[in-house]
């Protein structure tokens, strides 16, 4: 699956998905924030990730287009893949 991650605004990265939702752990791997599932798990369980402004400790948190994830000083915006 080809995915293109693009910057929408300064400090915000758009991550397009072609499904209804994506789990938080998978989003971190897809956006190349975490190199592996274990690394993503540790980031989440350490409380490093915020979903829509609130700390989220759930690896399986379902994210839908419009949701924002803040991690390591960057913001990742889940968007719908427009090339469907």
PyMOL Python script that loads the backbone (N, CA, C, O; Angstrom):
from pymol import cmd

cmd.read_pdbstr("""\
ATOM      1  N   UNK A   1       0.843  -1.162   0.000  1.00  0.00           N
ATOM      2  CA  UNK A   1       0.000   0.000   0.000  1.00  0.00           C
ATOM      3  C   UNK A   1       0.894   1.232   0.000  1.00  0.00           C
ATOM      4  O   UNK A   1       1.759   1.371   0.864  1.00  0.00           O
ATOM      5  N   UNK A   2       0.692   2.120  -0.958  1.00  0.00           N
ATOM      6  CA  UNK A   2       1.454   3.356  -1.011  1.00  0.00           C
ATOM      7  C   UNK A   2       0.730   4.412  -0.188  1.00  0.00           C
ATOM      8  O   UNK A   2      -0.483   4.590  -0.297  1.00  0.00           O
ATOM      9  N   UNK A   3       1.497   5.102   0.631  1.00  0.00           N
ATOM     10  CA  UNK A   3       0.949   6.172   1.459  1.00  0.00           C
ATOM     11  C   UNK A   3       1.838   7.384   1.315  1.00  0.00           C
ATOM     12  O   UNK A   3       3.064   7.283   1.359  1.00  0.00           O
ATOM     13  N   UNK A   4       1.223   8.503   1.145  1.00  0.00           N
ATOM     14  CA  UNK A   4       1.984   9.741   1.057  1.00  0.00           C
ATOM     15  C   UNK A   4       1.630  10.588   2.268  1.00  0.00           C
ATOM     16  O   UNK A   4       0.467  10.939   2.472  1.00  0.00           O
ATOM     17  N   UNK A   5       2.630  10.911   3.067  1.00  0.00           N
ATOM     18  CA  UNK A   5       2.445  11.761   4.236  1.00  0.00           C
ATOM     19  C   UNK A   5       2.875  13.156   3.826  1.00  0.00           C
ATOM     20  O   UNK A   5       4.005  13.359   3.383  1.00  0.00           O
ATOM     21  N   UNK A   6       1.971  14.124   3.973  1.00  0.00           N
ATOM     22  CA  UNK A   6       2.268  15.482   3.555  1.00  0.00           C
ATOM     23  C   UNK A   6       2.061  16.460   4.700  1.00  0.00           C
ATOM     24  O   UNK A   6       1.280  16.201   5.616  1.00  0.00           O
ATOM     25  N   UNK A   7       2.753  17.566   4.645  1.00  0.00           N
ATOM     26  CA  UNK A   7       2.575  18.623   5.639  1.00  0.00           C
ATOM     27  C   UNK A   7       1.454  19.532   5.163  1.00  0.00           C
ATOM     28  O   UNK A   7       1.475  20.008   4.028  1.00  0.00           O
ATOM     29  N   UNK A   8       0.472  19.775   6.030  1.00  0.00           N
ATOM     30  CA  UNK A   8      -0.620  20.678   5.705  1.00  0.00           C
ATOM     31  C   UNK A   8      -0.338  22.083   6.213  1.00  0.00           C
ATOM     32  O   UNK A   8      -0.454  23.052   5.463  1.00  0.00           O
ATOM     33  N   UNK A   9       0.025  22.196   7.462  1.00  0.00           N
ATOM     34  CA  UNK A   9       0.328  23.477   8.081  1.00  0.00           C
ATOM     35  C   UNK A   9       1.661  23.338   8.785  1.00  0.00           C
ATOM     36  O   UNK A   9       2.155  22.225   8.968  1.00  0.00           O
ATOM     37  N   UNK A  10       2.242  24.445   9.176  1.00  0.00           N
ATOM     38  CA  UNK A  10       3.522  24.397   9.887  1.00  0.00           C
ATOM     39  C   UNK A  10       3.366  23.536  11.133  1.00  0.00           C
ATOM     40  O   UNK A  10       2.525  23.820  11.986  1.00  0.00           O
ATOM     41  N   UNK A  11       4.169  22.491  11.239  1.00  0.00           N
ATOM     42  CA  UNK A  11       4.123  21.627  12.410  1.00  0.00           C
ATOM     43  C   UNK A  11       3.043  20.568  12.364  1.00  0.00           C
ATOM     44  O   UNK A  11       2.964  19.755  13.285  1.00  0.00           O
ATOM     45  N   UNK A  12       2.208  20.536  11.340  1.00  0.00           N
ATOM     46  CA  UNK A  12       1.149  19.534  11.244  1.00  0.00           C
ATOM     47  C   UNK A  12       1.370  18.667  10.014  1.00  0.00           C
ATOM     48  O   UNK A  12       1.589  19.177   8.915  1.00  0.00           O
ATOM     49  N   UNK A  13       1.313  17.360  10.205  1.00  0.00           N
ATOM     50  CA  UNK A  13       1.524  16.408   9.126  1.00  0.00           C
ATOM     51  C   UNK A  13       0.217  15.682   8.845  1.00  0.00           C
ATOM     52  O   UNK A  13      -0.396  15.133   9.761  1.00  0.00           O
ATOM     53  N   UNK A  14      -0.214  15.673   7.593  1.00  0.00           N
ATOM     54  CA  UNK A  14      -1.425  14.948   7.206  1.00  0.00           C
ATOM     55  C   UNK A  14      -1.066  13.488   6.934  1.00  0.00           C
ATOM     56  O   UNK A  14      -0.108  13.196   6.218  1.00  0.00           O
ATOM     57  N   UNK A  15      -1.839  12.590   7.508  1.00  0.00           N
ATOM     58  CA  UNK A  15      -1.639  11.154   7.289  1.00  0.00           C
ATOM     59  C   UNK A  15      -2.932  10.600   6.692  1.00  0.00           C
ATOM     60  O   UNK A  15      -3.888  10.347   7.425  1.00  0.00           O
ATOM     61  N   UNK A  16      -2.974  10.406   5.369  1.00  0.00           N
ATOM     62  CA  UNK A  16      -4.200   9.900   4.738  1.00  0.00           C
ATOM     63  C   UNK A  16      -4.376   8.399   4.956  1.00  0.00           C
ATOM     64  O   UNK A  16      -3.420   7.626   4.878  1.00  0.00           O
ATOM     65  N   UNK A  17      -5.620   8.005   5.231  1.00  0.00           N
ATOM     66  CA  UNK A  17      -5.938   6.587   5.388  1.00  0.00           C
ATOM     67  C   UNK A  17      -7.036   6.233   4.395  1.00  0.00           C
ATOM     68  O   UNK A  17      -7.847   7.082   4.026  1.00  0.00           O
ATOM     69  N   UNK A  18      -7.056   4.981   3.966  1.00  0.00           N
ATOM     70  CA  UNK A  18      -8.051   4.552   2.978  1.00  0.00           C
ATOM     71  C   UNK A  18      -9.138   3.682   3.606  1.00  0.00           C
ATOM     72  O   UNK A  18      -9.954   3.096   2.895  1.00  0.00           O
ATOM     73  N   UNK A  19      -9.148   3.596   4.929  1.00  0.00           N
ATOM     74  CA  UNK A  19     -10.163   2.829   5.655  1.00  0.00           C
ATOM     75  C   UNK A  19     -10.959   3.787   6.527  1.00  0.00           C
ATOM     76  O   UNK A  19     -10.651   4.977   6.583  1.00  0.00           O
ATOM     77  N   UNK A  20     -11.981   3.277   7.209  1.00  0.00           N
ATOM     78  CA  UNK A  20     -12.803   4.124   8.074  1.00  0.00           C
ATOM     79  C   UNK A  20     -12.032   4.631   9.280  1.00  0.00           C
ATOM     80  O   UNK A  20     -12.269   5.745   9.747  1.00  0.00           O
ATOM     81  N   UNK A  21     -11.105   3.819   9.790  1.00  0.00           N
ATOM     82  CA  UNK A  21     -10.326   4.217  10.956  1.00  0.00           C
ATOM     83  C   UNK A  21      -8.966   3.547  10.919  1.00  0.00           C
ATOM     84  O   UNK A  21      -8.724   2.637  10.126  1.00  0.00           O
ATOM     85  N   UNK A  22      -8.079   4.014  11.795  1.00  0.00           N
ATOM     86  CA  UNK A  22      -6.766   3.409  11.976  1.00  0.00           C
ATOM     87  C   UNK A  22      -6.481   3.422  13.471  1.00  0.00           C
ATOM     88  O   UNK A  22      -6.841   4.371  14.167  1.00  0.00           O
ATOM     89  N   UNK A  23      -5.844   2.387  13.956  1.00  0.00           N
ATOM     90  CA  UNK A  23      -5.503   2.346  15.376  1.00  0.00           C
ATOM     91  C   UNK A  23      -4.287   3.234  15.625  1.00  0.00           C
ATOM     92  O   UNK A  23      -3.428   3.400  14.758  1.00  0.00           O
ATOM     93  N   UNK A  24      -4.236   3.797  16.826  1.00  0.00           N
ATOM     94  CA  UNK A  24      -3.164   4.720  17.188  1.00  0.00           C
ATOM     95  C   UNK A  24      -1.787   4.108  16.963  1.00  0.00           C
ATOM     96  O   UNK A  24      -0.903   4.751  16.397  1.00  0.00           O
ATOM     97  N   UNK A  25      -1.606   2.886  17.399  1.00  0.00           N
ATOM     98  CA  UNK A  25      -0.315   2.215  17.240  1.00  0.00           C
ATOM     99  C   UNK A  25       0.076   2.117  15.761  1.00  0.00           C
ATOM    100  O   UNK A  25       1.230   2.349  15.401  1.00  0.00           O
ATOM    101  N   UNK A  26      -0.885   1.774  14.918  1.00  0.00           N
ATOM    102  CA  UNK A  26      -0.627   1.648  13.480  1.00  0.00           C
ATOM    103  C   UNK A  26      -0.333   3.008  12.848  1.00  0.00           C
ATOM    104  O   UNK A  26       0.483   3.103  11.930  1.00  0.00           O
ATOM    105  N   UNK A  27      -0.986   4.048  13.330  1.00  0.00           N
ATOM    106  CA  UNK A  27      -0.735   5.383  12.801  1.00  0.00           C
ATOM    107  C   UNK A  27       0.704   5.812  13.057  1.00  0.00           C
ATOM    108  O   UNK A  27       1.344   6.402  12.187  1.00  0.00           O
ATOM    109  N   UNK A  28       1.213   5.518  14.248  1.00  0.00           N
ATOM    110  CA  UNK A  28       2.590   5.902  14.568  1.00  0.00           C
ATOM    111  C   UNK A  28       3.584   5.184  13.670  1.00  0.00           C
ATOM    112  O   UNK A  28       4.604   5.756  13.286  1.00  0.00           O
ATOM    113  N   UNK A  29       3.292   3.937  13.336  1.00  0.00           N
ATOM    114  CA  UNK A  29       4.174   3.203  12.422  1.00  0.00           C
ATOM    115  C   UNK A  29       4.020   3.729  10.998  1.00  0.00           C
ATOM    116  O   UNK A  29       5.012   3.883  10.285  1.00  0.00           O
ATOM    117  N   UNK A  30       2.786   4.005  10.580  1.00  0.00           N
ATOM    118  CA  UNK A  30       2.518   4.486   9.229  1.00  0.00           C
ATOM    119  C   UNK A  30       3.175   5.838   8.972  1.00  0.00           C
ATOM    120  O   UNK A  30       3.682   6.085   7.878  1.00  0.00           O
ATOM    121  N   UNK A  31       3.166   6.704   9.967  1.00  0.00           N
ATOM    122  CA  UNK A  31       3.742   8.040   9.825  1.00  0.00           C
ATOM    123  C   UNK A  31       5.247   8.046  10.071  1.00  0.00           C
ATOM    124  O   UNK A  31       5.870   9.108  10.083  1.00  0.00           O
ATOM    125  N   UNK A  32       5.828   6.877  10.266  1.00  0.00           N
ATOM    126  CA  UNK A  32       7.268   6.724  10.517  1.00  0.00           C
ATOM    127  C   UNK A  32       7.739   7.443  11.769  1.00  0.00           C
ATOM    128  O   UNK A  32       8.881   7.894  11.842  1.00  0.00           O
ATOM    129  N   UNK A  33       6.855   7.547  12.753  1.00  0.00           N
ATOM    130  CA  UNK A  33       7.227   8.110  14.050  1.00  0.00           C
ATOM    131  C   UNK A  33       7.880   7.019  14.886  1.00  0.00           C
ATOM    132  O   UNK A  33       8.839   7.270  15.616  1.00  0.00           O
ATOM    133  N   UNK A  34       7.352   5.807  14.771  1.00  0.00           N
ATOM    134  CA  UNK A  34       7.888   4.651  15.494  1.00  0.00           C
ATOM    135  C   UNK A  34       8.403   3.651  14.466  1.00  0.00           C
ATOM    136  O   UNK A  34       7.748   3.374  13.461  1.00  0.00           O
ATOM    137  N   UNK A  35       9.578   3.122  14.736  1.00  0.00           N
ATOM    138  CA  UNK A  35      10.173   2.168  13.811  1.00  0.00           C
ATOM    139  C   UNK A  35       9.579   0.775  13.902  1.00  0.00           C
ATOM    140  O   UNK A  35       9.719  -0.026  12.978  1.00  0.00           O
ATOM    141  N   UNK A  36       8.914   0.482  15.016  1.00  0.00           N
ATOM    142  CA  UNK A  36       8.330  -0.848  15.197  1.00  0.00           C
ATOM    143  C   UNK A  36       7.099  -0.742  16.078  1.00  0.00           C
ATOM    144  O   UNK A  36       6.838   0.294  16.691  1.00  0.00           O
ATOM    145  N   UNK A  37       6.357  -1.821  16.129  1.00  0.00           N
ATOM    146  CA  UNK A  37       5.172  -1.876  16.983  1.00  0.00           C
ATOM    147  C   UNK A  37       5.533  -1.753  18.452  1.00  0.00           C
ATOM    148  O   UNK A  37       4.801  -1.127  19.220  1.00  0.00           O
ATOM    149  N   UNK A  38       6.651  -2.342  18.852  1.00  0.00           N
ATOM    150  CA  UNK A  38       7.096  -2.260  20.235  1.00  0.00           C
ATOM    151  C   UNK A  38       7.451  -0.839  20.636  1.00  0.00           C
ATOM    152  O   UNK A  38       7.154  -0.406  21.749  1.00  0.00           O
ATOM    153  N   UNK A  39       8.086  -0.118  19.725  1.00  0.00           N
ATOM    154  CA  UNK A  39       8.438   1.271  19.996  1.00  0.00           C
ATOM    155  C   UNK A  39       7.169   2.123  20.116  1.00  0.00           C
ATOM    156  O   UNK A  39       7.073   2.982  20.994  1.00  0.00           O
ATOM    157  N   UNK A  40       6.197   1.879  19.228  1.00  0.00           N
ATOM    158  CA  UNK A  40       4.930   2.608  19.276  1.00  0.00           C
ATOM    159  C   UNK A  40       4.202   2.313  20.587  1.00  0.00           C
ATOM    160  O   UNK A  40       3.654   3.219  21.215  1.00  0.00           O
ATOM    161  N   UNK A  41       4.200   1.054  20.993  1.00  0.00           N
ATOM    162  CA  UNK A  41       3.554   0.649  22.241  1.00  0.00           C
ATOM    163  C   UNK A  41       4.163   1.397  23.429  1.00  0.00           C
ATOM    164  O   UNK A  41       3.435   1.906  24.281  1.00  0.00           O
ATOM    165  N   UNK A  42       5.480   1.462  23.484  1.00  0.00           N
ATOM    166  CA  UNK A  42       6.156   2.139  24.586  1.00  0.00           C
ATOM    167  C   UNK A  42       5.850   3.636  24.603  1.00  0.00           C
ATOM    168  O   UNK A  42       5.637   4.213  25.670  1.00  0.00           O
ATOM    169  N   UNK A  43       5.828   4.261  23.441  1.00  0.00           N
ATOM    170  CA  UNK A  43       5.508   5.687  23.375  1.00  0.00           C
ATOM    171  C   UNK A  43       4.111   5.961  23.932  1.00  0.00           C
ATOM    172  O   UNK A  43       3.899   6.907  24.689  1.00  0.00           O
ATOM    173  N   UNK A  44       3.172   5.112  23.538  1.00  0.00           N
ATOM    174  CA  UNK A  44       1.787   5.289  23.975  1.00  0.00           C
ATOM    175  C   UNK A  44       1.650   5.033  25.469  1.00  0.00           C
ATOM    176  O   UNK A  44       1.046   5.835  26.182  1.00  0.00           O
ATOM    177  N   UNK A  45       2.207   3.922  25.950  1.00  0.00           N
ATOM    178  CA  UNK A  45       2.069   3.571  27.361  1.00  0.00           C
ATOM    179  C   UNK A  45       2.838   4.521  28.276  1.00  0.00           C
ATOM    180  O   UNK A  45       2.518   4.615  29.461  1.00  0.00           O
ATOM    181  N   UNK A  46       3.842   5.227  27.760  1.00  0.00           N
ATOM    182  CA  UNK A  46       4.564   6.228  28.541  1.00  0.00           C
ATOM    183  C   UNK A  46       3.797   7.545  28.628  1.00  0.00           C
ATOM    184  O   UNK A  46       4.214   8.463  29.334  1.00  0.00           O
ATOM    185  N   UNK A  47       2.676   7.639  27.912  1.00  0.00           N
ATOM    186  CA  UNK A  47       1.877   8.860  27.938  1.00  0.00           C
ATOM    187  C   UNK A  47       2.409   9.950  27.032  1.00  0.00           C
ATOM    188  O   UNK A  47       2.103  11.126  27.232  1.00  0.00           O
ATOM    189  N   UNK A  48       3.201   9.577  26.038  1.00  0.00           N
ATOM    190  CA  UNK A  48       3.796  10.557  25.123  1.00  0.00           C
ATOM    191  C   UNK A  48       2.815  11.042  24.062  1.00  0.00           C
ATOM    192  O   UNK A  48       3.029  12.101  23.472  1.00  0.00           O
ATOM    193  N   UNK A  49       1.746  10.292  23.805  1.00  0.00           N
ATOM    194  CA  UNK A  49       0.821  10.627  22.723  1.00  0.00           C
ATOM    195  C   UNK A  49      -0.446  11.293  23.259  1.00  0.00           C
ATOM    196  O   UNK A  49      -1.037  10.850  24.244  1.00  0.00           O
ATOM    197  N   UNK A  50      -0.840  12.360  22.586  1.00  0.00           N
ATOM    198  CA  UNK A  50      -2.107  13.023  22.890  1.00  0.00           C
ATOM    199  C   UNK A  50      -3.010  12.871  21.673  1.00  0.00           C
ATOM    200  O   UNK A  50      -2.584  13.100  20.541  1.00  0.00           O
ATOM    201  N   UNK A  51      -4.252  12.485  21.913  1.00  0.00           N
ATOM    202  CA  UNK A  51      -5.236  12.380  20.837  1.00  0.00           C
ATOM    203  C   UNK A  51      -6.284  13.460  21.091  1.00  0.00           C
ATOM    204  O   UNK A  51      -6.945  13.471  22.129  1.00  0.00           O
ATOM    205  N   UNK A  52      -6.421  14.352  20.140  1.00  0.00           N
ATOM    206  CA  UNK A  52      -7.357  15.475  20.257  1.00  0.00           C
ATOM    207  C   UNK A  52      -7.163  16.235  21.567  1.00  0.00           C
ATOM    208  O   UNK A  52      -8.129  16.636  22.216  1.00  0.00           O
ATOM    209  N   UNK A  53      -5.896  16.426  21.947  1.00  0.00           N
ATOM    210  CA  UNK A  53      -5.567  17.228  23.111  1.00  0.00           C
ATOM    211  C   UNK A  53      -5.519  16.507  24.441  1.00  0.00           C
ATOM    212  O   UNK A  53      -5.154  17.110  25.450  1.00  0.00           O
ATOM    213  N   UNK A  54      -5.879  15.229  24.471  1.00  0.00           N
ATOM    214  CA  UNK A  54      -5.879  14.465  25.717  1.00  0.00           C
ATOM    215  C   UNK A  54      -4.896  13.300  25.628  1.00  0.00           C
ATOM    216  O   UNK A  54      -4.814  12.625  24.602  1.00  0.00           O
ATOM    217  N   UNK A  55      -4.150  13.069  26.712  1.00  0.00           N
ATOM    218  CA  UNK A  55      -3.217  11.942  26.743  1.00  0.00           C
ATOM    219  C   UNK A  55      -3.997  10.652  26.551  1.00  0.00           C
ATOM    220  O   UNK A  55      -5.027  10.436  27.191  1.00  0.00           O
ATOM    221  N   UNK A  56      -3.505   9.807  25.675  1.00  0.00           N
ATOM    222  CA  UNK A  56      -4.167   8.537  25.367  1.00  0.00           C
ATOM    223  C   UNK A  56      -3.200   7.394  25.648  1.00  0.00           C
ATOM    224  O   UNK A  56      -2.085   7.371  25.126  1.00  0.00           O
ATOM    225  N   UNK A  57      -3.630   6.450  26.470  1.00  0.00           N
ATOM    226  CA  UNK A  57      -2.808   5.280  26.804  1.00  0.00           C
ATOM    227  C   UNK A  57      -3.306   4.014  26.115  1.00  0.00           C
ATOM    228  O   UNK A  57      -2.823   2.922  26.415  1.00  0.00           O
ATOM    229  N   UNK A  58      -4.264   4.141  25.199  1.00  0.00           N
ATOM    230  CA  UNK A  58      -4.847   2.988  24.513  1.00  0.00           C
ATOM    231  C   UNK A  58      -4.184   2.787  23.151  1.00  0.00           C
ATOM    232  O   UNK A  58      -4.343   3.615  22.254  1.00  0.00           O
ATOM    233  N   UNK A  59      -3.440   1.687  22.994  1.00  0.00           N
ATOM    234  CA  UNK A  59      -2.783   1.388  21.709  1.00  0.00           C
ATOM    235  C   UNK A  59      -3.795   1.197  20.599  1.00  0.00           C
ATOM    236  O   UNK A  59      -3.543   1.557  19.449  1.00  0.00           O
ATOM    237  N   UNK A  60      -4.950   0.624  20.944  1.00  0.00           N
ATOM    238  CA  UNK A  60      -5.962   0.314  19.942  1.00  0.00           C
ATOM    239  C   UNK A  60      -6.979   1.417  19.728  1.00  0.00           C
ATOM    240  O   UNK A  60      -8.021   1.181  19.116  1.00  0.00           O
ATOM    241  N   UNK A  61      -6.699   2.623  20.220  1.00  0.00           N
ATOM    242  CA  UNK A  61      -7.628   3.749  20.053  1.00  0.00           C
ATOM    243  C   UNK A  61      -7.894   3.956  18.569  1.00  0.00           C
ATOM    244  O   UNK A  61      -6.962   4.119  17.781  1.00  0.00           O
ATOM    245  N   UNK A  62      -9.178   3.949  18.187  1.00  0.00           N
ATOM    246  CA  UNK A  62      -9.540   4.119  16.784  1.00  0.00           C
ATOM    247  C   UNK A  62      -9.532   5.594  16.416  1.00  0.00           C
ATOM    248  O   UNK A  62     -10.206   6.409  17.046  1.00  0.00           O
ATOM    249  N   UNK A  63      -8.774   5.918  15.407  1.00  0.00           N
ATOM    250  CA  UNK A  63      -8.681   7.283  14.922  1.00  0.00           C
ATOM    251  C   UNK A  63      -9.373   7.377  13.572  1.00  0.00           C
ATOM    252  O   UNK A  63      -9.205   6.516  12.709  1.00  0.00           O
ATOM    253  N   UNK A  64     -10.143   8.422  13.407  1.00  0.00           N
ATOM    254  CA  UNK A  64     -10.886   8.637  12.169  1.00  0.00           C
ATOM    255  C   UNK A  64     -10.445   9.965  11.546  1.00  0.00           C
ATOM    256  O   UNK A  64      -9.852  10.796  12.233  1.00  0.00           O
ATOM    257  N   UNK A  65     -10.726  10.176  10.259  1.00  0.00           N
ATOM    258  CA  UNK A  65     -10.351  11.452   9.647  1.00  0.00           C
ATOM    259  C   UNK A  65     -10.846  12.628  10.487  1.00  0.00           C
ATOM    260  O   UNK A  65     -11.999  12.668  10.916  1.00  0.00           O
ATOM    261  N   UNK A  66      -9.945  13.578  10.708  1.00  0.00           N
ATOM    262  CA  UNK A  66     -10.253  14.741  11.533  1.00  0.00           C
ATOM    263  C   UNK A  66      -9.593  14.681  12.903  1.00  0.00           C
ATOM    264  O   UNK A  66      -9.459  15.706  13.572  1.00  0.00           O
ATOM    265  N   UNK A  67      -9.177  13.486  13.328  1.00  0.00           N
ATOM    266  CA  UNK A  67      -8.502  13.342  14.621  1.00  0.00           C
ATOM    267  C   UNK A  67      -7.069  13.824  14.505  1.00  0.00           C
ATOM    268  O   UNK A  67      -6.434  13.693  13.459  1.00  0.00           O
ATOM    269  N   UNK A  68      -6.566  14.391  15.611  1.00  0.00           N
ATOM    270  CA  UNK A  68      -5.184  14.878  15.670  1.00  0.00           C
ATOM    271  C   UNK A  68      -4.427  14.127  16.753  1.00  0.00           C
ATOM    272  O   UNK A  68      -4.945  13.884  17.843  1.00  0.00           O
ATOM    273  N   UNK A  69      -3.199  13.767  16.435  1.00  0.00           N
ATOM    274  CA  UNK A  69      -2.305  13.103  17.381  1.00  0.00           C
ATOM    275  C   UNK A  69      -1.081  13.991  17.559  1.00  0.00           C
ATOM    276  O   UNK A  69      -0.439  14.377  16.582  1.00  0.00           O
ATOM    277  N   UNK A  70      -0.758  14.313  18.807  1.00  0.00           N
ATOM    278  CA  UNK A  70       0.428  15.101  19.121  1.00  0.00           C
ATOM    279  C   UNK A  70       1.453  14.173  19.746  1.00  0.00           C
ATOM    280  O   UNK A  70       1.150  13.430  20.679  1.00  0.00           O
ATOM    281  N   UNK A  71       2.668  14.226  19.220  1.00  0.00           N
ATOM    282  CA  UNK A  71       3.729  13.360  19.721  1.00  0.00           C
ATOM    283  C   UNK A  71       5.080  13.948  19.342  1.00  0.00           C
ATOM    284  O   UNK A  71       5.295  14.339  18.195  1.00  0.00           O
ATOM    285  N   UNK A  72       5.979  14.009  20.299  1.00  0.00           N
ATOM    286  CA  UNK A  72       7.353  14.467  20.072  1.00  0.00           C
ATOM    287  C   UNK A  72       7.419  15.839  19.392  1.00  0.00           C
ATOM    288  O   UNK A  72       8.272  16.070  18.535  1.00  0.00           O
ATOM    289  N   UNK A  73       6.529  16.731  19.773  1.00  0.00           N
ATOM    290  CA  UNK A  73       6.544  18.090  19.237  1.00  0.00           C
ATOM    291  C   UNK A  73       5.913  18.262  17.875  1.00  0.00           C
ATOM    292  O   UNK A  73       5.934  19.362  17.325  1.00  0.00           O
ATOM    293  N   UNK A  74       5.354  17.212  17.321  1.00  0.00           N
ATOM    294  CA  UNK A  74       4.685  17.294  16.018  1.00  0.00           C
ATOM    295  C   UNK A  74       3.221  16.908  16.164  1.00  0.00           C
ATOM    296  O   UNK A  74       2.837  16.201  17.095  1.00  0.00           O
ATOM    297  N   UNK A  75       2.418  17.383  15.231  1.00  0.00           N
ATOM    298  CA  UNK A  75       1.000  17.049  15.204  1.00  0.00           C
ATOM    299  C   UNK A  75       0.709  16.299  13.914  1.00  0.00           C
ATOM    300  O   UNK A  75       1.121  16.716  12.832  1.00  0.00           O
ATOM    301  N   UNK A  76      -0.001  15.196  14.040  1.00  0.00           N
ATOM    302  CA  UNK A  76      -0.369  14.347  12.902  1.00  0.00           C
ATOM    303  C   UNK A  76      -1.879  14.368  12.758  1.00  0.00           C
ATOM    304  O   UNK A  76      -2.598  14.006  13.690  1.00  0.00           O
ATOM    305  N   UNK A  77      -2.369  14.790  11.592  1.00  0.00           N
ATOM    306  CA  UNK A  77      -3.795  14.902  11.328  1.00  0.00           C
ATOM    307  C   UNK A  77      -4.220  13.732  10.449  1.00  0.00           C
ATOM    308  O   UNK A  77      -3.668  13.528   9.368  1.00  0.00           O
ATOM    309  N   UNK A  78      -5.195  12.970  10.912  1.00  0.00           N
ATOM    310  CA  UNK A  78      -5.710  11.842  10.129  1.00  0.00           C
ATOM    311  C   UNK A  78      -6.663  12.415   9.082  1.00  0.00           C
ATOM    312  O   UNK A  78      -7.601  13.141   9.414  1.00  0.00           O
ATOM    313  N   UNK A  79      -6.414  12.081   7.814  1.00  0.00           N
ATOM    314  CA  UNK A  79      -7.265  12.557   6.725  1.00  0.00           C
ATOM    315  C   UNK A  79      -7.737  11.370   5.893  1.00  0.00           C
ATOM    316  O   UNK A  79      -7.143  10.292   5.926  1.00  0.00           O
ATOM    317  N   UNK A  80      -8.807  11.589   5.155  1.00  0.00           N
ATOM    318  CA  UNK A  80      -9.303  10.558   4.238  1.00  0.00           C
ATOM    319  C   UNK A  80      -8.450  10.580   2.984  1.00  0.00           C
ATOM    320  O   UNK A  80      -8.104  11.648   2.479  1.00  0.00           O
ATOM    321  N   UNK A  81      -8.111   9.400   2.480  1.00  0.00           N
ATOM    322  CA  UNK A  81      -7.337   9.295   1.244  1.00  0.00           C
ATOM    323  C   UNK A  81      -8.237   9.701   0.101  1.00  0.00           C
ATOM    324  O   UNK A  81      -9.232   9.032  -0.175  1.00  0.00           O
ATOM    325  N   UNK A  82      -7.900  10.787  -0.566  1.00  0.00           N
ATOM    326  CA  UNK A  82      -8.760  11.349  -1.627  1.00  0.00           C
ATOM    327  C   UNK A  82      -8.592  10.670  -2.971  1.00  0.00           C
ATOM    328  O   UNK A  82      -9.348  10.957  -3.900  1.00  0.00           O
ATOM    329  N   UNK A  83      -7.614   9.772  -3.102  1.00  0.00           N
ATOM    330  CA  UNK A  83      -7.367   9.126  -4.393  1.00  0.00           C
ATOM    331  C   UNK A  83      -8.058   7.771  -4.502  1.00  0.00           C
ATOM    332  O   UNK A  83      -7.550   6.873  -5.173  1.00  0.00           O
ATOM    333  N   UNK A  84      -9.198   7.613  -3.858  1.00  0.00           N
ATOM    334  CA  UNK A  84      -9.924   6.330  -3.916  1.00  0.00           C
ATOM    335  C   UNK A  84     -10.840   6.298  -5.100  1.00  0.00           C
ATOM    336  O   UNK A  84     -11.534   5.305  -5.318  1.00  0.00           O
TER     337      UNK A  84
END
""", "prot")
cmd.dss("prot")
cmd.show_as("cartoon", "prot")
cmd.util.cbc("prot")
cmd.orient("prot")
